[in-house]
Amino acid sequence: MTKSRFPKRYLIILLTFICTNVCYIERIGFSVAYTVAADRIGVNQSSKGLILSTFYYGYVMSQVPGGWAAQYIGGRRVLLLSFLLWSVTCGLAPLDASRVNIMVFCRFLVGVAQGFIFPSIHTILAQWVPPNERSRSVSLTTSGMYLGAACGMLLLPSLVKYKGPQSVFLVESALGIMWSILWFRFSSEPLRSDHSKPTASGFGEPNLPVSMSKEKRIPSTGNIRRLNKIPWKRIVFNLPIWAIVVNNFTFHYALYVLMNWLPTYFELGLQLSLQEMGSSKMMPYLNMFIFSNIGGVLADHLITRKFLSVTKTRKLLNTVGFVIAAVALMIIPSFRNSTWTVLCSSVSLGFLALGRAGFAVNHMDIAPRYAGIVMGVSNTAGTLAGIVGVGLTGRILEAAKTANMDLSSSECWKSVFFIPGYLCLFSSFIFLIFATGEKIFE
């Protein structure tokens, strides 16, 4: 049996990269389309924040169930079903002031469906990707989020301008369905599921003995009876996992606040039209795409060449990323033009993405067998950050408006950017003290 020149795991990684890309086109698309529609009818900032955060109420409910489902049913199937659900729901969602309740319910349902996606992806990658490729594989997959956000910010404002806000939902739905067809056609289970029996050589396809290479593909459900009971108590009371959880919360607080409120900051804070900003508005997310992949390649290089241990590598990248991001976030309100605002937001999001090579890959270091479960737990915290951060930002701005402060003044926006800045400093300290790169769940 000849070995393929293009290992199947690379195709899986490519498909998961496209998956996260499409997901974030959808998320940034709703923010852009709803901001335009809401501003046209004079929706206040507090109500806008509540609507924008509806997605995260659904998203938070399905993180841990998503990890459980991927563990027991198989990440491939769960990922396909969740993608189809959000794609169809997105296409049917109305963006109409007279049908706000239906729109809110659809956003909630899209959030529930997308909550299964990242735990499923981590389960899939833990099966397919060997440890020496882990950092760059996870970084490439997650960088699809940022490339999707960049593409959304570049293209969707023009789509809204010429075809109306509702057209965004139809385009996103079509992209989701097309990806689902690709995933159904080209993805597969690994040769054997290694959730129950991780080996030193890696996961899934790589390094299997010749006698095993001829085995039939066994779906993940074939291992249900052999799976040990999930050690929930150890997961909940484990300090290295809490280090991941805290950093996941902070990362997503900063990301979701900027993703949902940066269009408003450009429009109201700087009095700039998104359509007139050209390609510059996509730079923060494009920078995340670049730095995410730099972080992944750098982490694997430091570890495989034995310049640093896994633990020191994770801590170094996480600390550098979050501290620089904190400084950049807190100086955003000091500048009153688009050039410096784009530069600062690009630096902050770029270095946050670099930090993902620290905390985000750490799930697989410490608990490869339960990667989907641990990802579900930490991503629950990240989703709560979306609920808290997006909603709180709306209330901060509405309170400033009630106090007769002009939303174009820097004073109104200082709290918006200082809060995630302080969180970045705090969480980097927590990771530095409590994180580890050693496997602690056998």
N, C-alpha and C positions, 0 to 999 in steps of 0.2 A: 504494500500500500504506500504510494508516494505521498509525501507531505506537501500540502498546498503552499505555494510561494506567498500567498496572502492569507495568513491565519484568520480563521473565522472570527476570532475575538476582535480583530481590527474593524471588521464590518459591524459588529455589535456596538463597539465604541462610537463609530461614525453615526450609526442610527440613533444612539442615545444623545449624541451631540446635536443632531438635527431636532430631536425631540425637545430638548430644553430650549433650543432656539425658537421653535414654534410656540412653546408655552409662554415665553416672555414677549414675543410679538403680541400675543393675546393680552397679556397683562398691561403692557405699556399702551396698547391700542385702546383699551377701555378708559385708561386715565386720560389720554388725549381726546378721545371722542366725547366722554362725559364732561370733561372740563369745558369744552366748547359749547355743548348743549346746555349745561347748567348755567354758564355765564350769560347765555342768550336770554334766559328767562329769569335771571336775577336770583338764583339759589344762593343762600348765605353760606359762609365758609364752614360753619359747624355742621350744617346739613350735608354739605359736599363731603366733608371728612367722614361722616357716618356712612354715606353711600359707598365711598371709595373703600372703606374698611369692611363692607359686607362680605366681600370675597374671602377675607381672612377668617371670618367667623365659621364659614364652611370648611376652609382649609385646615383650621386647627383641629376640627373634629375627626379628620380622617388620617392624620399622621401615624399614630400608633396602630390603628386598625390596618393602615396600609402596609406597615412593616410586618404585622402578623399575617395578613393575607399573602404577601409576597413570600414569606417564609414557608407557609403551608401549602399554598395553591400553586405558587410559581410566579416569579417576577414577570416573565414574558406575558402570561395571560392577563395578570392584573394590570400591567401597563397598557395593553391593547384595549381592554374594556374601559379603563378610566379615560383614555384618550378619546375613544368614540363617544363616551357620555358627555364630556365637556364640549366637544366639537359640535355635536347636535344641539346641545342646550344653548351654546353661544350663537348659533345661527338663528335660533328661534327667539332670542331675547329682544324685547322692544326697547328702544331708546326714546320714550315718549312721556311727556309730563303727565298725561292722563292715565298712564299705566305704570306708575312708579312701583306699585306693589309687585307686579309681575316681573319687572326688571330686577328688583331687589332679590326676589326668590331665585331668578335665573343666575344672578351673580353668586348667590349662596351655593347653589347646586354646582356651578362651575368650580367654585372653591373646594367643595367636597370631592369632586372628581379629580381635580389636580392634586389634592392632598395625597393620593395614592402613588403619584408618579415618582417622587424622589426616593422614598423607601424602596420602591420596586427597582429603580435604577441601581441603588447601592447593593441590593441583593443580587442583581444580574452581574454587576461588575465584580463582586466578591466571588462569584462562581467562575467567571471567565478570565480574570486578569491576574497574572502572577505578581507576587509582592514587589519585585524589582521594577515593575511598570505601573505601580499603583498610583503614585502621585501625579504623573503626567496624564494618566488615563482619566482619573477623576477630574483633574484640572481642565482637560480638554472637554470632557462632557459638560461640566458646569459652566465653562466659558461660553457654551452655546446660549446660555441665558443672556449674557451681556451682548453678544453679537445680535441676538434677537431684539433686545431693547434698543440697541444702536440703529438697527434697520427700521424698527418701529418709529423711533423718533425722527429719522430722516424722511421716511416715505409716507407715514400715515397722516401727518398734518395736511399734506397736499391732497390726499385722498378725501379727507374730511372737507376741505375747502371746495373741491370740485364735485364730489359725489354725495356729500352729506355724512354726518356721524354714523348713521345706521349701516352704511356700506362697509365700515371697518369690521363689524361683526360678521358679515357674510364672507369677507375675504379670510378672516381668521378661521372661520368654520371650515372653509374649503381647504385651507392649509392643514388643519388638523385631520380631516378625513383622508387627504392624500398621504400624510405620514402614516396613518393607521394601515393603509393598504401596503405601503412599503414594509412596515414592521411585520405584518402578517405573512407577507411573501418571503422575506429574506432572513428573518430572525429564527432562532431555534434554541432549544434547551442545550446546555453543554453535554458532553459525552456522558458525564455522570455528575450528579449534584454533590458537592463537597461540603454542604452545610453541616452534615453529620460527621464528616471525617476530613477535616482540613489537614493538609500535608505540608511539610517544610518546603517542598518544591514549588508550591503555588496552588492555584485554584483552577478547576475546570479543565479545559483542553490542554494547556501546556504541560510538557514533561510526563505525559502518561506512558506507562510501559507499553511495548508493542502489543502484548496480549490484550490490553484494555482498549487499544485504539480501534479494535474491531467490534467493540460492544455496540449494541443498539442504543440509541438515545433514550435515556430514561427521564421522564418528566419529574419535576421537583416533587410532585405529590407522591411519587414512589418512595420517598424517604420519610413520609409523615410518621410512620410507626417507629422508625429508628431515631427520630429526633428526641433529644432530651428535653425535658420540661424547661421552658424559658426561665432563666434565673432572675425574675423581676426584682426580688429583694436586693440582690447584689448590684443590679443595674441602678436601682433608685438610690442606693446609699453609697455609691462609688464616687470618690472625689475626682478622679480623672475624667469620668463621664460628666460630672457637674462642670468641670472646666470647659469641656466641649459645649455643653448646654449654654453656659453664660456667654461664651463667645459667639455662638450661633444666634442668640437673642440680640446681641449688640450689632453683629454684622447685618442682620435683617432689619433691625430698627433703622439704621442709617440708610440701607439700600431702599427700603420701602418708603421712607419719608422723602428721599430724593426722587424716587421713581414717580410717586404720586403727587408731590407738591412742587417739584422743580418747574413743571410747565406753568403753574400758578405764580411761582416766584418770577419767572421770566415775564409773564403777562402783566402782573400787578406790581410786583416789587421793583422791576426794572423798566416797566412800561414798554416791553418789546413783544412783537408778534412772533410766534413760533414759525409761521410761514416765511417771515422775512429774515430769519436767522440762518437760513441755508443749512449747510452740512455741519456747522459748529455745534448744533444742539445734540448731535449724536456722539460727540467726542468723549463725554464721561463714560458711556457704556462701551465704546470701542476701546477705550483705555483699559477697562475691566477685562475685556476679552484678551488683550495683549498681555497684561500683567498676570492674569490667571494662568496662562500657559507658560509664561516665564517662571512663575513660582513652582509649577509642577515639574518642569524640566530641571530647574535648579535643585529642588528637593531630592529628586531621584539621583542626580549627579553627586550631590554631597553624601548621600547614603551609600550608593553603590561603589563609589571610589573611597569610601571609608574616611572622608575628611571629618565628618561629624557622625555621631550616633543618630538613630532615628529620633530619640527624645530631644536632643539638642537641635536637630534640624527643624523639627516642628516648632519648638519654642522660639528659635531665632526668626523664622519667617513670620510667625504669628505676631511677635513683639514689634518687629520692624514695620510690618504692614499696618498694624492698628495704631501705633504711636504717630507715624507720619500722617495717617488718615485723620487722626484726631486734630492735629495742628491745622491741616488744610480745611477741615470742616469749620473750625472755629474762626477762621479769618475770612470766610465767604462773605459775611455781611459788611465787612470793611470796605469792599470794593463795589462801586456803583456802575459798572459797565459790564457788558456781556463777555468781553475777552477774558477779564480776570475771573469772573464768576465761572465760566466754562473751564478755565485752567484749574481753579481750586477744586471744583467738583470733580474734575477728571483725575486730579492727584489723589483726592480722598477715596474715590471709588476704585481707582487703580490699585492703590496700596491695600485697601480692604480685600480686593481680589487676590493679591499676593498673599495676604494672611490666610486665605483658604487652604493654601498648601500646608498650613500648620494645623488648624483645628478641624477642617472639613474632612481631611483624609484620615484623621486620627481615629475615626470610627473603625476603620479596617485594621489599623495597627493593634488596637487593644481588644477588639471583639470581632474577628473576621467571620465567625460562624453566625453571629447575631448582628451583622452589619446593618441589615434592613431595620431591625427592631431598634437598635441604638440610634440610627438615623431618624426613625420616626419620633423617638423621644426628644432628641435635640431639635428636630425641625418643628416640633410642637411649640417649643420655646421661641423659635424663630418666627413662627406664625403669630404667636401672642404679641410679639414685637410689632407685627404689622397692625394688629388690632389697636394696641396701645399707642404706637407712634403716629399712625395715620389719623386716628381719631383725636388724639391729644393735640396734634398740630392744628387741626381745624378749630378746636376750642381756643387755642392760644391766639390764633388770628382773629377769631370772632370777638374774643374778649378785648383785643387791641382795638378793633373797629368800634366796639361799644364804648370804649373809653375815648372815642374821637381821635384815635391815632390814625395817621395816614398809612395805608398798607404799602405805600411806595417808600416809606422810611426804613432805614436799617434797624432801628430800635425794635420794630415789630417782628423782625425775623431773627434777632439774636438768640432767643430761647429755642427757636426751631432748630438752629444749627449747633448751639452749644450743648444741648442735651445729648445728642449722639456722640459729640466730641468727648465729653466727660465719660460716657459709657465705654468708649473705645479704650481710654486710659485705664479705667477700672478693670475691664475684662482682660486686657493684655497682662495685667499684674496677676490676676487669678490664674491664667493659663501658665504663666511663668512659674508659679509656685506649685501648682497641683498636677499639671499634665504629665503624661508619660507616653513613650512610644513603644513600650513593651507590651506583649500580649498578656492580658490578665484574665481572659475568659477562654478556658480550654474547650 
